[in-house]
Amino acid sequence: MGPTNSGKSTLAARLAAALDAPRVELDALYWRPEWTPAPDEEFQAAIREATSGERWVVAGNYHRTAQPITWPRADLVVWLDFPLHVILPRLIRRSWRRWRTRELLWGTNTEQFWKHLKLWDPAQSLIAWQISTHRSVRARNEAEMHDQRWQHLRFVRLRSPREVEAFAQSFEVVAGPGASRD
């Protein structure tokens, strides 16, 4: 879990490869054509199906709808807890690149860069949404780490890209080729 542009998908791909496990991209399950969200019931059914195997790596947040399905069966939650001064420039660069190249995102969707500049509208702008929710999401995540419902989970909180890289490398060494996965 972590804010937009913290590297959740990239890290999940590395961990999934090290574990030889499927990577589940929640955005791919959630977004329909023309940026229409999947209904909760369909989204949750897709999450259940995608995580029905013995092991999996999930990339994404969707706290309200995904957490009740994945966290009870997970054993590790990695939180990419980056400050705004790291994620906002990444958000702008990635959105600009995706918009300029017309990169396909989750089916038929493409980036809509200019709406992110509507800083007065967090419903449209990822920049505004990130700024307005960063503190409250961080507080919620900290509380979740201490919630008795999740005492079976191991939480790893990474606060910088350097910490993410060190974690990913150590994980790849431990869980890499030839390592026992039992």
Backbone torsions as a table, in degrees:
resi	resn	phi	psi	omega
1	MET	NA	158.0	179.2
2	GLY	161.5	172.0	-177.8
3	PRO	-69.9	165.1	174.8
4	THR	-53.3	134.9	176.4
5	ASN	70.0	22.3	175.5
6	SER	-86.5	-14.8	178.8
7	GLY	106.6	21.5	-178.7
8	LYS	-57.7	-48.3	-177.2
9	SER	-66.2	-40.9	179.9
10	THR	-64.7	-46.8	178.7
11	LEU	-64.5	-42.1	179.4
12	ALA	-60.1	-39.1	178.5
13	ALA	-62.8	-41.4	179.4
14	ARG	-66.8	-43.6	-179.7
15	LEU	-67.0	-41.1	179.1
16	ALA	-62.3	-40.9	178.1
17	ALA	-64.5	-42.3	-179.9
18	ALA	-64.7	-34.7	-179.3
19	LEU	-89.6	-7.4	-172.3
20	ASP	53.2	49.8	-176.6
21	ALA	-124.8	154.4	176.3
22	PRO	-67.1	143.7	173.9
23	ARG	-99.4	127.5	179.8
24	VAL	-108.3	115.8	-180.0
25	GLU	-97.6	106.3	-175.7
26	LEU	-60.7	-36.5	177.7
27	ASP	-58.5	-38.3	-179.4
28	ALA	-66.5	-29.7	178.3
29	LEU	-82.2	-24.9	-172.6
30	TYR	-89.4	-44.2	-170.5
31	TRP	-87.4	129.1	175.8
32	ARG	-102.4	174.8	178.6
33	PRO	-54.4	148.4	-179.7
34	GLU	60.0	34.4	176.2
35	TRP	55.7	38.0	176.5
36	THR	-90.4	125.4	179.8
37	PRO	-73.1	147.3	175.0
38	ALA	-69.5	144.2	172.5
39	PRO	-59.7	146.9	-176.6
40	ASP	-49.9	-46.0	-176.1
41	GLU	-63.1	-41.9	179.5
42	GLU	-69.6	-40.6	178.5
43	PHE	-62.0	-46.5	-179.8
44	GLN	-65.5	-37.3	176.4
45	ALA	-63.6	-40.2	178.5
46	ALA	-65.9	-37.8	177.1
47	ILE	-64.6	-46.2	179.0
48	ARG	-57.2	-44.6	-179.2
49	GLU	-65.7	-44.6	-177.3
50	ALA	-67.9	-24.7	-178.9
51	THR	-110.1	23.2	-177.0
52	SER	-77.3	-15.6	-178.6
53	GLY	-75.9	-179.9	-178.0
54	GLU	-68.2	-36.1	179.1
55	ARG	-142.4	152.4	-177.7
56	TRP	-165.7	160.9	175.9
57	VAL	-127.6	122.9	-177.7
58	VAL	-104.9	133.4	175.0
59	ALA	-113.1	121.3	176.9
60	GLY	140.1	179.7	-178.3
61	ASN	-114.4	-89.6	-178.7
62	TYR	47.5	53.8	-173.5
63	HIS	-49.7	-50.4	-175.1
64	ARG	-64.6	-38.6	-173.1
65	THR	-101.7	-34.0	-176.2
66	ALA	-89.5	-39.4	-176.1
67	GLN	-54.6	-45.0	-179.0
68	PRO	-62.1	-20.0	-179.6
69	ILE	-92.5	-43.9	-172.4
70	THR	-88.8	-42.1	-174.0
71	TRP	-63.4	-38.5	178.6
72	PRO	-60.9	-23.5	-177.5
73	ARG	-107.0	-2.4	-179.0
74	ALA	-85.9	164.0	172.4
75	ASP	-122.2	-11.4	-179.5
76	LEU	-142.7	135.2	172.0
77	VAL	-123.3	122.8	177.4
78	VAL	-103.2	123.3	-178.9
79	TRP	-109.0	114.5	174.1
80	LEU	-88.1	99.4	-173.0
81	ASP	-105.6	75.8	-176.8
82	PHE	-94.3	148.8	176.1
83	PRO	-73.5	161.4	-179.2
84	LEU	-58.5	-35.4	-177.6
85	HIS	-66.8	-14.2	174.6
86	VAL	-92.2	-46.4	-172.2
87	ILE	-79.7	-31.4	-178.1
88	LEU	-65.0	-46.7	175.6
89	PRO	-61.6	-37.1	177.1
90	ARG	-62.3	-42.6	-179.8
91	LEU	-60.2	-46.7	-178.5
92	ILE	-64.9	-46.5	-179.6
93	ARG	-61.9	-46.8	-177.9
94	ARG	-66.5	-43.6	179.3
95	SER	-62.1	-42.9	178.3
96	TRP	-61.0	-48.1	-179.5
97	ARG	-61.1	-46.9	-179.4
98	ARG	-63.3	-39.3	179.1
99	TRP	-67.0	-46.3	-177.6
100	ARG	-63.7	-38.4	-177.3
101	THR	-90.9	-4.8	-178.9
102	ARG	59.1	35.2	180.0
103	GLU	-58.3	133.0	176.7
104	LEU	-76.7	132.5	-180.0
105	LEU	-122.9	117.4	173.2
106	TRP	52.1	71.2	178.0
107	GLY	89.5	-114.4	-174.6
108	THR	-106.7	6.2	-176.5
109	ASN	-80.8	147.5	173.2
110	THR	-129.8	160.5	-178.5
111	GLU	-64.3	142.5	176.2
112	GLN	-118.5	78.2	-170.6
113	PHE	-56.8	-47.0	-170.3
114	TRP	-63.5	-29.9	179.5
115	LYS	-65.8	-24.7	178.8
116	HIS	-68.8	-16.6	178.6
117	LEU	-85.6	-2.1	176.1
118	LYS	-80.5	72.9	-172.3
119	LEU	-64.8	-14.1	177.2
120	TRP	-84.5	-4.3	-172.8
121	ASP	-131.2	88.0	-180.0
122	PRO	-61.3	-19.0	176.9
123	ALA	-71.7	-23.6	-179.6
124	GLN	-105.9	-37.6	-171.3
125	SER	-99.4	120.1	174.6
126	LEU	-64.8	-30.8	177.9
127	ILE	-63.9	-50.7	-179.7
128	ALA	-64.1	-40.9	179.9
129	TRP	-62.8	-43.5	-179.2
130	GLN	-62.7	-44.0	-180.0
131	ILE	-64.9	-44.0	-174.5
132	SER	-75.2	-21.8	-176.6
133	THR	-110.4	-9.2	-172.3
134	HIS	-54.7	-49.3	-177.0
135	ARG	-66.5	-44.4	-177.7
136	SER	-69.9	-36.6	177.9
137	VAL	-67.4	-40.2	177.5
138	ARG	-61.5	-44.2	178.9
139	ALA	-63.4	-41.8	178.0
140	ARG	-62.7	-44.0	180.0
141	ASN	-64.1	-40.5	176.8
142	GLU	-61.6	-42.4	178.4
143	ALA	-64.0	-40.1	-179.9
144	GLU	-61.0	-35.5	-179.8
145	MET	-62.5	-24.2	-177.5
146	HIS	-108.5	3.2	-179.5
147	ASP	-74.3	130.1	-178.0
148	GLN	-60.3	-26.6	178.2
149	ARG	-60.3	-26.0	-174.2
150	TRP	-111.5	24.5	-178.3
151	GLN	-65.6	-19.9	178.1
152	HIS	-77.1	-11.5	-176.7
153	LEU	-89.3	145.8	168.2
154	ARG	-98.3	124.8	178.4
155	PHE	-102.7	134.5	173.9
156	VAL	-122.2	119.0	-178.6
157	ARG	-107.9	115.8	-177.8
158	LEU	-111.9	125.9	-170.9
159	ARG	-106.7	3.4	179.8
160	SER	-155.7	158.5	175.1
161	PRO	-58.2	-33.9	178.4
162	ARG	-64.2	-41.5	177.2
163	GLU	-65.3	-37.6	177.8
164	VAL	-62.3	-46.0	-179.1
165	GLU	-62.2	-44.2	178.7
166	ALA	-62.2	-43.3	178.6
167	PHE	-62.7	-47.5	-178.5
168	ALA	-61.1	-43.7	179.5
169	GLN	-64.0	-42.5	180.0
170	SER	-66.9	-36.8	178.4
171	PHE	-66.4	-42.4	-179.7
172	GLU	-64.8	-35.1	178.0
173	VAL	-68.0	-47.4	-177.4
174	VAL	-68.7	-45.3	-174.3
175	ALA	-100.7	6.7	-175.0
176	GLY	-68.8	-171.6	-176.7
177	PRO	-53.7	133.5	178.2
178	GLY	86.6	-11.7	179.1
179	ALA	-77.3	148.5	176.8
180	SER	-71.9	137.3	-180.0
181	ARG	-113.9	19.8	179.5
182	ASP	-91.2	NA	NA
